[in-house]
């Protein structure tokens, strides 16, 4: 069995971190969320993030379910998988740092539409990118998170924590953008993405070396 002791606090903290990392980079749906916050209002931006979160949790469940088929492999190679997970996160952070989310800007409609319409469109924008599964694999490995063999109740708590983390991010970013919308510009979008990318890279490098040294950073 896995040697890493899992506590309720571990699941909550790690799940929220996973939710934030998956949501934070300003790809198409992140830029869409900011656009709608600026043009339509904060709650239109938030329901956009909510739609993305529902899509993300579906991919999180799919990834966790798939991992159950390779339980023995995970059990025997967790240390190496954590190193690989750190490398995946480093690559993801570098890509985020180098990418320019402004390129994802699209013309917006003059009509607000319903909250449900904004929710659904964000859901389909996110669900159309199955590559997010690889990010979840890297995160699950790095954090030894929601590993097969945990009681179903604890796994469920972990997935709920992902949702909480994602919604916390969307609530925070829409609040921030709404507060500074009169001073927010394209450079602001670019800078947020660079800061996020840098944080992910630093955390992944630290996790890689702590794993090599046999210590636990997170």
N, CA, C and O of each residue as an XYZ file, in Angstrom:
872
protein
N       0.851     -1.194      0.000
C       0.000      0.000      0.000
C       0.884      1.242      0.000
O       2.074      1.161      0.307
N       0.294      2.408     -0.350
C       1.061      3.639     -0.379
C       1.500      4.006      1.033
O       0.755      3.870      2.004
N       2.759      4.483      1.107
C       3.334      4.777      2.404
C       3.017      6.188      2.869
O       3.198      6.509      4.044
N       2.546      7.034      1.963
C       2.260      8.400      2.345
C       0.969      8.439      3.159
O      -0.082      7.981      2.712
N       1.075      8.996      4.360
C      -0.097      9.074      5.229
C      -1.030     10.165      4.727
O      -0.613     11.294      4.471
N      -2.265      9.815      4.597
C      -3.256     10.760      4.081
C      -4.173     11.185      5.216
O      -4.768     10.344      5.890
N      -4.285     12.478      5.422
C      -5.204     13.010      6.417
C      -6.258     13.845      5.695
O      -6.102     14.203      4.527
N      -7.319     14.141      6.409
C      -8.377     14.963      5.837
C      -7.819     16.329      5.441
O      -8.171     16.871      4.394
N      -6.948     16.880      6.288
C      -6.357     18.184      5.981
C      -5.501     18.100      4.717
O      -5.517     19.009      3.887
N      -4.741     16.984      4.573
C      -3.949     16.784      3.354
C      -4.835     16.841      2.120
O      -4.526     17.536      1.152
N      -5.938     16.105      2.165
C      -6.836     16.043      1.014
C      -7.405     17.417      0.681
O      -7.472     17.808     -0.484
N      -7.812     18.142      1.714
C      -8.408     19.452      1.478
C      -7.398     20.430      0.890
O      -7.679     21.115     -0.094
N      -6.225     20.484      1.503
C      -5.199     21.436      1.046
C      -4.715     21.078     -0.355
O      -4.666     21.932     -1.241
N      -4.355     19.799     -0.551
C      -3.856     19.390     -1.860
C      -4.929     19.528     -2.937
O      -4.638     19.948     -4.057
N      -6.164     19.175     -2.598
C      -7.246     19.298     -3.566
C      -7.465     20.743     -3.978
O      -7.676     21.025     -5.158
N      -7.417     21.655     -3.032
C      -7.601     23.063     -3.354
C      -6.447     23.578     -4.207
O      -6.655     24.377     -5.121
N      -5.226     23.121     -3.909
C      -4.069     23.523     -4.725
C      -4.233     23.027     -6.155
O      -3.981     23.764     -7.108
N      -4.656     21.771     -6.300
C      -4.896     21.216     -7.634
C      -5.938     22.046     -8.374
O      -5.756     22.380     -9.544
N      -7.033     22.376     -7.690
C      -8.091     23.161     -8.312
C      -7.616     24.527     -8.771
O      -8.003     24.994     -9.843
N      -6.782     25.169     -7.970
C      -6.258     26.491     -8.337
C      -5.300     26.385     -9.509
O      -5.381     27.180    -10.445
N      -4.380     25.403     -9.474
C      -3.388     25.266    -10.543
C      -4.057     24.979    -11.884
O      -3.647     25.512    -12.915
N      -5.079     24.142    -11.866
C      -5.777     23.812    -13.114
C      -6.532     25.022    -13.658
O      -6.633     25.195    -14.872
N      -7.057     25.853    -12.771
C      -7.896     26.971    -13.200
C      -7.118     28.245    -13.515
O      -7.533     29.033    -14.364
N      -5.991     28.449    -12.833
C      -5.346     29.763    -12.852
C      -4.777     30.208    -14.192
O      -4.982     31.367    -14.555
N      -4.075     29.367    -14.956
C      -3.498     29.862    -16.216
C      -4.575     30.441    -17.132
O      -5.653     29.866    -17.290
N      -4.261     31.586    -17.730
C      -5.263     32.288    -18.515
C      -5.258     31.817    -19.963
O      -4.805     32.522    -20.865
N      -5.771     30.609    -20.160
C      -5.995     30.116    -21.504
C      -7.287     30.714    -22.049
O      -7.752     31.740    -21.551
N      -7.868     30.088    -23.060
C      -9.096     30.638    -23.660
C     -10.213     30.903    -22.664
O     -10.856     31.952    -22.720
N     -10.455     29.955    -21.740
C     -11.575     30.161    -20.818
C     -11.231     31.206    -19.770
O     -12.118     31.930    -19.316
N      -9.966     31.305    -19.373
C      -9.569     32.336    -18.418
C      -9.716     33.728    -19.002
O     -10.202     34.641    -18.335
N      -9.296     33.889    -20.250
C      -9.450     35.175    -20.927
C     -10.931     35.485    -21.133
O     -11.356     36.632    -20.989
N     -11.718     34.453    -21.472
C     -13.156     34.637    -21.635
C     -13.790     35.117    -20.332
O     -14.661     35.986    -20.337
N     -13.345     34.545    -19.225
C     -13.852     34.940    -17.911
C     -13.550     36.413    -17.638
O     -14.415     37.151    -17.166
N     -12.327     36.836    -17.936
C     -11.949     38.233    -17.712
C     -12.717     39.162    -18.644
O     -13.193     40.218    -18.226
N     -12.836     38.761    -19.916
C     -13.597     39.572    -20.868
C     -15.028     39.792    -20.392
O     -15.546     40.908    -20.428
N     -15.653     38.714    -19.948
C     -17.050     38.834    -19.525
C     -17.173     39.645    -18.248
O     -18.150     40.372    -18.066
N     -16.194     39.528    -17.364
C     -16.207     40.330    -16.142
C     -16.122     41.811    -16.487
O     -16.838     42.631    -15.913
N     -15.243     42.149    -17.426
C     -15.071     43.543    -17.819
C     -16.267     44.087    -18.588
O     -16.666     45.235    -18.396
N     -16.835     43.262    -19.456
C     -17.874     43.742    -20.368
C     -19.306     43.541    -19.860
O     -20.207     44.313    -20.187
N     -19.496     42.496    -19.059
C     -20.850     42.166    -18.634
C     -21.070     42.304    -17.130
O     -22.190     42.545    -16.680
N     -20.010     42.153    -16.368
C     -20.146     42.220    -14.921
C     -19.513     41.014    -14.246
O     -19.256     39.985    -14.871
N     -19.273     41.172    -12.961
C     -18.528     40.154    -12.218
C     -19.190     38.788    -12.233
O     -18.512     37.776    -12.410
N     -20.503     38.741    -12.052
C     -21.158     37.442    -11.906
C     -21.234     36.691    -13.228
O     -21.299     35.462    -13.239
N     -21.228     37.417    -14.339
C     -21.138     36.735    -15.634
C     -19.762     36.082    -15.773
O     -19.635     34.987    -16.321
N     -18.738     36.770    -15.269
C     -17.406     36.173    -15.278
C     -17.323     34.962    -14.370
O     -16.690     33.960    -14.702
N     -17.980     35.069    -13.205
C     -17.911     33.960    -12.248
C     -18.614     32.715    -12.777
O     -18.085     31.613    -12.630
N     -19.785     32.855    -13.386
C     -20.474     31.672    -13.901
C     -19.708     31.076    -15.084
O     -19.823     29.885    -15.371
N     -18.924     31.921    -15.768
C     -18.024     31.391    -16.803
C     -16.994     30.473    -16.160
O     -16.736     29.377    -16.659
N     -16.404     30.920    -15.052
C     -15.468     30.075    -14.322
C     -16.129     28.839    -13.756
O     -15.515     27.774    -13.694
N     -17.383     28.972    -13.339
C     -18.124     27.828    -12.816
C     -18.300     26.766    -13.899
O     -18.159     25.573    -13.632
N     -18.606     27.195    -15.107
C     -18.736     26.245    -16.215
C     -17.439     25.514    -16.481
O     -17.434     24.312    -16.745
N     -16.329     26.251    -16.410
C     -15.026     25.624    -16.598
C     -14.734     24.631    -15.477
O     -14.151     23.574    -15.717
N     -15.136     24.969    -14.256
C     -14.882     24.097    -13.105
C     -15.614     22.770    -13.233
O     -15.064     21.721    -12.897
N     -16.849     22.811    -13.717
C     -17.613     21.572    -13.896
C     -16.908     20.671    -14.915
O     -16.812     19.459    -14.721
N     -16.423     21.267    -15.985
C     -15.676     20.497    -16.980
C     -14.405     19.906    -16.364
O     -14.075     18.742    -16.595
N     -13.699     20.722    -15.579
C     -12.452     20.266    -14.959
C     -12.692     19.086    -14.020
O     -11.905     18.140    -13.998
N     -13.768     19.138    -13.250
C     -14.002     18.052    -12.300
C     -14.354     16.760    -13.025
O     -14.053     15.674    -12.531
N     -14.983     16.861    -14.179
C     -15.239     15.661    -14.973
C     -13.926     15.025    -15.422
O     -13.772     13.805    -15.366
N     -12.991     15.845    -15.861
C     -11.690     15.327    -16.252
C     -10.911     14.815    -15.032
O     -10.151     13.852    -15.135
N     -11.107     15.469    -13.876
C     -10.444     15.003    -12.656
C     -10.957     13.611    -12.272
O     -10.173     12.743    -11.888
N     -12.257     13.404    -12.374
C     -12.845     12.094    -12.069
C     -12.379     11.045    -13.072
O     -12.063      9.916    -12.698
N     -12.339     11.420    -14.335
C     -11.893     10.488    -15.371
C     -10.452     10.069    -15.136
O     -10.103      8.898    -15.287
N      -9.611     11.042    -14.763
C      -8.210     10.738    -14.492
C      -8.076      9.826    -13.278
O      -7.341      8.839    -13.314
N      -8.791     10.161    -12.197
C      -8.724      9.336    -10.992
C      -9.231      7.929    -11.232
O      -8.663      6.966    -10.717
N     -10.294      7.801    -12.007
C     -10.840      6.477    -12.316
C      -9.845      5.666    -13.144
O      -9.669      4.468    -12.922
N      -9.194      6.334    -14.103
C      -8.214      5.638    -14.927
C      -7.021      5.156    -14.116
O      -6.454      4.102    -14.405
N      -6.641      5.925    -13.101
C      -5.498      5.537    -12.279
C      -5.781      4.261    -11.494
O      -4.852      3.542    -11.126
N      -7.045      3.975    -11.238
C      -7.383      2.774    -10.469
C      -6.977      1.496    -11.206
O      -6.822      0.445    -10.584
N      -6.805      1.584    -12.528
C      -6.428      0.415    -13.308
C      -4.923      0.117    -13.238
O      -4.475     -0.965    -13.616
N      -4.154      1.097    -12.747
C      -2.701      0.895    -12.666
C      -2.241      1.041    -11.215
O      -1.168      1.576    -10.935
N      -3.077      0.556    -10.306
C      -2.807      0.688     -8.875
C      -1.451      0.109     -8.492
O      -0.673      0.766     -7.801
N      -1.159     -1.108     -8.930
C       0.096     -1.757     -8.550
C       1.309     -0.981     -9.075
O       2.320     -0.847     -8.387
N       1.189     -0.479    -10.293
C       2.290      0.302    -10.870
C       2.515      1.580    -10.061
O       3.659      1.942     -9.786
N       1.445      2.258     -9.681
C       1.568      3.465     -8.875
C       2.188      3.160     -7.519
O       3.025      3.912     -7.019
N       1.769      2.055     -6.937
C       2.263      1.653     -5.623
C       3.765      1.430     -5.638
O       4.462      1.801     -4.694
N       4.269      0.819     -6.718
C       5.683      0.460     -6.789
C       6.570      1.607     -7.256
O       7.782      1.575     -7.041
N       5.988      2.614     -7.888
C       6.815      3.649     -8.518
C       6.417      5.067     -8.125
O       6.651      6.006     -8.886
N       5.823      5.230     -6.957
C       5.315      6.533     -6.559
C       6.420      7.587     -6.512
O       6.210      8.725     -6.933
N       7.596      7.215     -6.002
C       8.704      8.168     -5.901
C       9.079      8.712     -7.275
O       9.250      9.919     -7.444
N       9.206      7.832     -8.244
C       9.584      8.259     -9.593
C       8.455      9.041    -10.253
O       8.698      9.982    -11.008
N       7.234      8.647     -9.964
C       6.102      9.362    -10.539
C       6.007     10.781     -9.989
O       5.579     11.695    -10.694
N       6.403     10.966     -8.736
C       6.416     12.311     -8.183
C       7.464     13.176     -8.885
O       7.235     14.362     -9.125
N       8.609     12.582     -9.212
C       9.631     13.317     -9.962
C       9.105     13.680    -11.346
O       9.286     14.806    -11.811
N       8.455     12.721    -12.002
C       7.888     12.983    -13.328
C       6.806     14.053    -13.236
O       6.708     14.933    -14.091
N       6.000     13.961    -12.189
C       4.955     14.963    -11.995
C       5.533     16.362    -11.851
O       4.961     17.327    -12.358
N       6.669     16.477    -11.159
C       7.328     17.775    -11.016
C       7.791     18.300    -12.368
O       7.669     19.491    -12.656
N       8.328     17.399    -13.202
C       8.786     17.794    -14.534
C       7.605     18.261    -15.388
O       7.704     19.256    -16.107
N       6.490     17.535    -15.303
C       5.290     17.925    -16.046
C       4.826     19.313    -15.612
O       4.476     20.145    -16.449
N       4.824     19.558    -14.307
C       4.402     20.863    -13.809
C       5.375     21.955    -14.212
O       4.965     23.083    -14.488
N       6.673     21.626    -14.250
C       7.672     22.601    -14.699
C       7.412     22.996    -16.152
O       7.442     24.177    -16.499
N       7.156     21.995    -16.994
C       6.861     22.267    -18.401
C       5.587     23.097    -18.539
O       5.510     24.015    -19.356
N       4.592     22.755    -17.725
C       3.337     23.492    -17.758
C       3.546     24.941    -17.315
O       3.014     25.866    -17.928
N       4.324     25.131    -16.247
C       4.608     26.479    -15.769
C       5.373     27.297    -16.792
O       5.096     28.481    -16.982
N       6.357     26.654    -17.465
C       7.141     27.347    -18.487
C       6.256     27.755    -19.664
O       6.354     28.869    -20.179
N       5.396     26.834    -20.074
C       4.474     27.148    -21.176
C       3.561     28.308    -20.797
O       3.323     29.211    -21.599
N       3.051     28.274    -19.562
C       2.186     29.360    -19.099
C       2.939     30.678    -19.070
O       2.412     31.711    -19.482
N       4.184     30.640    -18.578
C       5.004     31.847    -18.467
C       5.272     32.451    -19.837
O       5.254     33.671    -20.001
N       5.521     31.593    -20.819
C       5.895     32.063    -22.157
C       4.692     32.429    -23.030
O       4.828     33.198    -23.981
N       3.534     31.889    -22.714
C       2.372     32.116    -23.574
C       1.798     33.510    -23.354
O       1.963     34.109    -22.291
N       1.135     33.999    -24.361
C       0.501     35.315    -24.291
C      -1.007     35.128    -24.401
O      -1.526     34.927    -25.498
N      -1.714     35.193    -23.275
C      -3.155     34.933    -23.296
C      -3.938     35.967    -24.088
O      -5.099     35.742    -24.430
N      -3.307     37.103    -24.383
C      -3.999     38.126    -25.168
C      -4.382     37.578    -26.536
O      -5.359     38.022    -27.138
N      -3.603     36.605    -27.027
C      -3.910     36.008    -28.328
C      -5.242     35.275    -28.335
O      -5.817     35.016    -29.392
N      -5.728     34.941    -27.137
C      -7.004     34.223    -27.036
C      -8.209     35.163    -26.988
O      -9.353     34.712    -26.938
N      -7.947     36.474    -27.004
C      -9.054     37.423    -26.978
C      -9.919     37.270    -28.221
O      -9.412     37.099    -29.329
N     -11.213     37.332    -28.024
C     -12.164     37.225    -29.118
C     -13.186     38.353    -29.008
O     -13.437     38.853    -27.911
N     -13.776     38.759    -30.128
C     -14.834     39.772    -30.054
C     -15.966     39.278    -29.159
O     -16.348     38.110    -29.228
N     -16.487     40.138    -28.343
C     -17.572     39.752    -27.437
C     -18.907     40.305    -27.923
O     -18.971     41.340    -28.587
N     -19.954     39.595    -27.577
C     -21.292     40.010    -27.976
C     -21.731     41.220    -27.157
O     -21.345     41.377    -25.998
N     -22.536     42.063    -27.772
C     -23.088     43.211    -27.059
C     -24.178     42.791    -26.077
O     -24.538     43.550    -25.176
N     -24.700     41.583    -26.255
C     -25.749     41.077    -25.377
C     -25.137     40.257    -24.249
O     -24.214     39.471    -24.464
N     -25.661     40.452    -23.051
C     -25.152     39.704    -21.907
C     -25.509     38.226    -21.982
O     -24.714     37.373    -21.585
N     -26.702     37.916    -22.490
C     -27.162     36.536    -22.470
C     -27.532     36.140    -21.051
O     -27.393     36.937    -20.123
N     -27.993     34.932    -20.885
C     -28.356     34.451    -19.548
C     -27.118     33.898    -18.848
O     -26.109     33.599    -19.486
N     -27.211     33.770    -17.529
C     -26.118     33.144    -16.790
C     -25.903     31.715    -17.281
O     -24.770     31.249    -17.402
N     -27.001     31.034    -17.559
C     -26.891     29.644    -18.011
C     -26.140     29.567    -19.343
O     -25.316     28.673    -19.535
N     -26.413     30.480    -20.247
C     -25.711     30.498    -21.536
C     -24.216     30.722    -21.331
O     -23.397     30.057    -21.965
N     -23.860     31.645    -20.458
C     -22.451     31.901    -20.179
C     -21.784     30.689    -19.534
O     -20.628     30.380    -19.822
N     -22.518     30.012    -18.666
C     -22.029     28.796    -18.021
C     -21.765     27.704    -19.051
O     -20.701     27.086    -19.052
N     -22.738     27.469    -19.925
C     -22.639     26.378    -20.903
C     -21.511     26.614    -21.896
O     -20.759     25.692    -22.213
N     -21.387     27.834    -22.384
C     -20.326     28.105    -23.366
C     -18.948     27.887    -22.756
O     -18.057     27.348    -23.413
N     -18.764     28.304    -21.494
C     -17.472     28.080    -20.830
C     -17.213     26.592    -20.621
O     -16.082     26.125    -20.751
N     -18.271     25.853    -20.296
C     -18.135     24.408    -20.110
C     -17.614     23.753    -21.387
O     -16.695     22.936    -21.336
N     -18.194     24.108    -22.524
C     -17.790     23.468    -23.772
C     -16.421     23.940    -24.258
O     -15.699     23.177    -24.901
N     -16.058     25.178    -23.960
C     -14.707     25.639    -24.289
C     -13.672     24.797    -23.548
O     -12.642     24.429    -24.113
N     -13.953     24.491    -22.269
C     -13.000     23.731    -21.450
C     -13.028     22.244    -21.777
O     -11.974     21.614    -21.858
N     -14.199     21.680    -21.963
C     -14.309     20.235    -22.209
C     -13.703     19.865    -23.560
O     -13.386     18.699    -23.798
N     -13.541     20.846    -24.441
C     -12.985     20.575    -25.768
C     -11.479     20.399    -25.745
O     -10.868     20.162    -26.787
N     -10.861     20.513    -24.557
C      -9.408     20.371    -24.439
C      -9.060     19.186    -23.535
O      -8.783     19.379    -22.351
N      -9.069     17.964    -24.074
C      -8.795     16.776    -23.250
C      -7.354     16.674    -22.773
O      -7.043     15.821    -21.941
N      -6.460     17.532    -23.285
C      -5.064     17.492    -22.840
C      -4.933     17.829    -21.361
O      -3.890     17.587    -20.754
N      -5.993     18.386    -20.782
C      -5.956     18.704    -19.356
C      -5.774     17.441    -18.518
O      -5.318     17.513    -17.377
N      -6.128     16.287    -19.078
C      -5.931     15.017    -18.366
C      -4.459     14.836    -17.995
O      -4.149     14.345    -16.910
N      -3.552     15.230    -18.893
C      -2.123     15.073    -18.604
C      -1.694     15.984    -17.464
O      -0.818     15.629    -16.677
N      -2.312     17.158    -17.376
C      -2.016     18.039    -16.250
C      -2.501     17.415    -14.955
O      -1.795     17.457    -13.948
N      -3.701     16.834    -14.964
C      -4.193     16.158    -13.760
C      -3.296     14.983    -13.376
O      -3.034     14.767    -12.193
N      -2.825     14.227    -14.359
C      -1.913     13.117    -14.057
C      -0.657     13.624    -13.364
O      -0.208     13.046    -12.374
N      -0.093     14.705    -13.887
C       1.099     15.276    -13.265
C       0.836     15.770    -11.856
O       1.655     15.564    -10.961
N      -0.306     16.423    -11.652
C      -0.646     16.939    -10.328
C      -0.913     15.808     -9.347
O      -0.444     15.850     -8.210
N      -1.668     14.794     -9.779
C      -1.960     13.669     -8.897
C      -0.668     12.970     -8.469
O      -0.506     12.595     -7.308
N       0.250     12.801     -9.430
C       1.514     12.134     -9.111
C       2.359     12.997     -8.178
O       2.920     12.499     -7.202
N       2.445     14.284     -8.480
C       3.292     15.182     -7.688
C       2.816     15.249     -6.241
O       3.628     15.222     -5.316
N       1.507     15.336     -6.045
C       0.958     15.498     -4.708
C       0.533     14.184     -4.065
O       0.017     14.182     -2.947
N       0.746     13.056     -4.766
C       0.268     11.764     -4.259
C      -1.187     11.911     -3.820
O      -1.557     11.576     -2.694
N      -1.993     12.418     -4.739
C      -3.338     12.882     -4.401
C      -4.412     11.950     -4.945
O      -4.314     11.493     -6.083
N      -5.426     11.665     -4.151
C      -6.575     10.826     -4.515
C      -6.088      9.542     -5.180
O      -6.589      9.141     -6.230
N      -5.110      8.911     -4.553
C      -4.556      7.687     -5.117
C      -5.512      6.521     -4.926
O      -6.265      6.484     -3.953
N      -5.485      5.561     -5.857
C      -6.343      4.378     -5.712
C      -6.073      3.687     -4.381
O      -4.933      3.651     -3.919
N      -7.090      3.151     -3.779
C      -6.948      2.476     -2.500
C      -7.495      3.291     -1.348
O      -7.776      2.745     -0.281
N      -7.653      4.608     -1.549
C      -8.272      5.419     -0.516
C      -9.752      5.069     -0.409
O     -10.375      4.720     -1.411
N     -10.318      5.157      0.776
C     -11.762      4.959      0.907
C     -12.508      5.923     -0.003
O     -12.055      7.047     -0.224
N     -13.646      5.492     -0.531
C     -14.358      6.327     -1.501
C     -14.763      7.665     -0.912
O     -14.820      8.670     -1.621
N     -15.044      7.681      0.387
C     -15.429      8.932      1.029
C     -14.297      9.949      1.001
O     -14.530     11.139      0.788
N     -13.063      9.477      1.218
C     -11.918     10.378      1.185
C     -11.620     10.833     -0.239
O     -11.244     11.985     -0.458
N     -11.787      9.942     -1.200
C     -11.607     10.345     -2.589
C     -12.630     11.410     -2.970
O     -12.299     12.386     -3.643
N     -13.877     11.218     -2.536
C     -14.914     12.200     -2.822
C     -14.569     13.551     -2.208
O     -14.775     14.593     -2.830
N     -14.045     13.530     -0.993
C     -13.649     14.762     -0.335
C     -12.544     15.461     -1.125
O     -12.525     16.686     -1.237
N     -11.623     14.663     -1.673
C     -10.555     15.238     -2.479
C     -11.091     15.943     -3.713
O     -10.646     17.039     -4.053
N     -12.049     15.309     -4.382
C     -12.635     15.928     -5.576
C     -13.426     17.191     -5.223
O     -13.408     18.174     -5.965
N     -14.119     17.150     -4.082
C     -14.835     18.347     -3.634
C     -13.846     19.475     -3.373
O     -14.129     20.635     -3.674
N     -12.684     19.140     -2.812
C     -11.661     20.144     -2.542
C     -11.154     20.774     -3.841
O     -10.847     21.965     -3.872
N     -11.066     19.976     -4.917
C     -10.664     20.526     -6.218
C     -11.664     21.591     -6.661
O     -11.283     22.671     -7.114
N     -12.942     21.270     -6.524
C     -13.990     22.223     -6.901
C     -13.882     23.498     -6.062
O     -13.994     24.606     -6.587
N     -13.663     23.333     -4.755
C     -13.539     24.493     -3.864
C     -12.357     25.362     -4.292
O     -12.467     26.587     -4.341
N     -11.223     24.721     -4.601
C     -10.053     25.468     -5.036
C     -10.311     26.220     -6.328
O      -9.937     27.385     -6.463
N     -10.957     25.544     -7.283
C     -11.254     26.179     -8.568
C     -12.195     27.368     -8.391
O     -11.962     28.443     -8.945
N     -13.254     27.169     -7.619
C     -14.220     28.246     -7.423
C     -13.608     29.400     -6.633
O     -13.946     30.560     -6.866
N     -12.715     29.088     -5.707
C     -12.014     30.144     -4.969
C     -11.203     31.002     -5.935
O     -11.189     32.229     -5.831
N     -10.525     30.339     -6.879
C      -9.756     31.094     -7.877
C     -10.668     31.979     -8.714
O     -10.402     33.172     -8.857
N     -11.747     31.414     -9.274
C     -12.629     32.194    -10.144
C     -13.300     33.327     -9.389
O     -13.482     34.417     -9.932
N     -13.669     33.075     -8.134
C     -14.278     34.125     -7.319
C     -13.269     35.252     -7.093
O     -13.604     36.432     -7.198
N     -12.028     34.868     -6.782
C     -10.996     35.861     -6.505
C     -10.614     36.672     -7.727
O     -10.488     37.894     -7.642
N     -10.424     36.003     -8.882
C      -9.975     36.724    -10.074
C     -11.066     37.647    -10.598
O     -10.768     38.745    -11.068
N     -12.334     37.219    -10.525
C     -13.414     38.097    -10.990
C     -13.592     39.277    -10.040
O     -13.905     40.385    -10.474
N     -13.393     39.041     -8.752
C     -13.469     40.141     -7.780
C     -12.372     41.164     -8.059
O     -12.621     42.369     -8.074
N     -11.156     40.667     -8.279
C     -10.017     41.558     -8.535
C     -10.211     42.353     -9.820
O     -10.047     43.573     -9.833
N     -10.560     41.657    -10.900
C     -10.728     42.327    -12.194
C     -11.858     43.353    -12.119
O     -11.744     44.444    -12.677
N     -12.940     43.008    -11.435
C     -14.057     43.938    -11.305
C     -13.653     45.192    -10.539
O     -14.108     46.291    -10.854
N     -12.795     45.025     -9.528
C     -12.363     46.165     -8.715
C     -11.447     47.112     -9.493
O     -11.484     48.325     -9.286
N     -10.628     46.559    -10.385
C      -9.639     47.391    -11.089
C      -9.977     47.544    -12.572
O      -9.109     47.908    -13.365
N     -11.229     47.271    -12.958
C     -11.558     47.218    -14.385
C     -11.301     48.535    -15.109
O     -11.035     48.538    -16.311
N     -11.376     49.653    -14.388
C     -11.103     50.937    -15.037
C      -9.630     51.130    -15.339
O      -9.266     51.988    -16.143
N      -8.769     50.330    -14.693
C      -7.326     50.438    -14.919
C      -6.752     49.150    -15.514
O      -5.543     49.052    -15.726
N      -7.605     48.171    -15.782
C      -7.146     46.870    -16.265
C      -7.011     46.919    -17.782
O      -7.905     47.397    -18.479
N      -5.871     46.414    -18.290
C      -5.638     46.421    -19.727
C      -5.018     45.099    -20.160
O      -4.895     44.173    -19.358
N      -4.631     45.013    -21.422
C      -4.074     43.772    -21.951
C      -2.783     43.387    -21.243
O      -2.502     42.203    -21.061
N      -2.006     44.373    -20.846
C      -0.768     44.073    -20.126
C      -1.063     43.400    -18.789
O      -0.291     42.555    -18.335
N      -2.167     43.767    -18.163
C      -2.550     43.146    -16.897
C      -2.804     41.657    -17.072
O      -2.394     40.856    -16.233
N      -3.481     41.276    -18.164
C      -3.725     39.856    -18.442
C      -2.409     39.123    -18.628
O      -2.212     38.032    -18.091
N      -1.516     39.724    -19.386
C      -0.207     39.120    -19.666
C       0.598     38.952    -18.387
O       1.218     37.909    -18.180
N       0.595     39.974    -17.520
C       1.371     39.920    -16.283
C       0.844     38.855    -15.332
O       1.631     38.150    -14.700
N      -0.486     38.725    -15.218
C      -1.065     37.692    -14.352
C      -0.586     36.315    -14.791
O      -0.227     35.484    -13.957
N      -0.580     36.075    -16.095
C      -0.163     34.781    -16.609
C       1.315     34.512    -16.311
O       1.680     33.386    -15.973
N       2.148     35.508    -16.431
C       3.583     35.333    -16.162
C       3.832     35.036    -14.677
O       4.667     34.199    -14.333
N       3.113     35.719    -13.825
C       3.264     35.468    -12.382
C       2.835     34.044    -12.048
O       3.517     33.348    -11.296
N       1.701     33.607    -12.609
C       1.221     32.246    -12.366
C       2.244     31.231    -12.859
O       2.574     30.279    -12.151
N       2.745     31.435    -14.074
C       3.736     30.514    -14.631
C       4.981     30.436    -13.780
O       5.512     29.347    -13.562
N       5.463     31.577    -13.287
C       6.666     31.606    -12.457
C       6.450     30.863    -11.146
O       7.328     30.124    -10.702
N       5.288     31.051    -10.521
C       4.994     30.368     -9.257
C       4.960     28.855     -9.453
O       5.508     28.109     -8.641
N       4.316     28.401    -10.536
C       4.230     26.962    -10.802
C       5.621     26.388    -11.052
O       5.931     25.300    -10.566
N       6.464     27.098    -11.801
C       7.826     26.609    -12.071
C       8.650     26.509    -10.794
O       9.335     25.511    -10.571
N       8.585     27.530     -9.964
C       9.353     27.519     -8.709
C       8.900     26.371     -7.813
O       9.728     25.661     -7.242
N       7.585     26.188     -7.689
C       7.054     25.111     -6.848
C       7.438     23.740     -7.384
O       7.747     22.835     -6.608
N       7.420     23.577     -8.709
C       7.752     22.276     -9.297
C       9.229     21.946     -9.114
O       9.578     20.798     -8.841
N      10.098     22.945     -9.264
C      11.539     22.726     -9.069
C      11.819     22.362     -7.611
O      12.587     21.442     -7.327
N      11.188     23.091     -6.694
C      11.367     22.789     -5.272
C      10.883     21.378     -4.960
O      11.550     20.632     -4.243
N       9.722     21.013     -5.500
C       9.195     19.669     -5.266
C      10.099     18.592     -5.824
O      10.258     17.539     -5.206
N      10.695     18.834     -6.980
C      11.594     17.862     -7.608
C      12.786     17.577     -6.707
O      13.114     16.416     -6.464
N      13.433     18.619     -6.214
C      14.635     18.421     -5.405
C      14.303     17.879     -4.013
O      15.074     17.097     -3.456
N      13.184     18.281     -3.456
C      12.793     17.723     -2.166
C      12.508     16.225     -2.293
O      12.816     15.450     -1.387
N      11.923     15.828     -3.411
C      11.671     14.406     -3.635
C      12.971     13.641     -3.793
O      13.105     12.536     -3.268
N      13.933     14.212     -4.510
C      15.235     13.582     -4.659
C      15.917     13.379     -3.305
O      16.583     12.371     -3.071
N      15.735     14.357     -2.425
C      16.376     14.298     -1.106
C      15.591     13.439     -0.127
O      16.002     13.247      1.017
N      14.454     12.923     -0.590
C      13.652     12.055      0.276
C      12.813     12.800      1.266
O      12.285     12.211      2.210
N      12.677     14.127      1.060
C      11.843     14.939      1.951
C      10.503     15.167      1.301
O      10.294     14.820      0.139
N       9.607     15.744      2.048
C       8.261     16.024      1.537
C       7.978     17.503      1.668
O       7.889     18.038      2.773
N       7.835     18.167      0.508
C       7.493     19.588      0.522
C       5.992     19.769      0.591
O       5.495     20.667      1.271
N       5.259     18.899     -0.128
C       3.791     18.949     -0.121
C       3.263     17.611     -0.545
O       2.049     17.419     -0.613
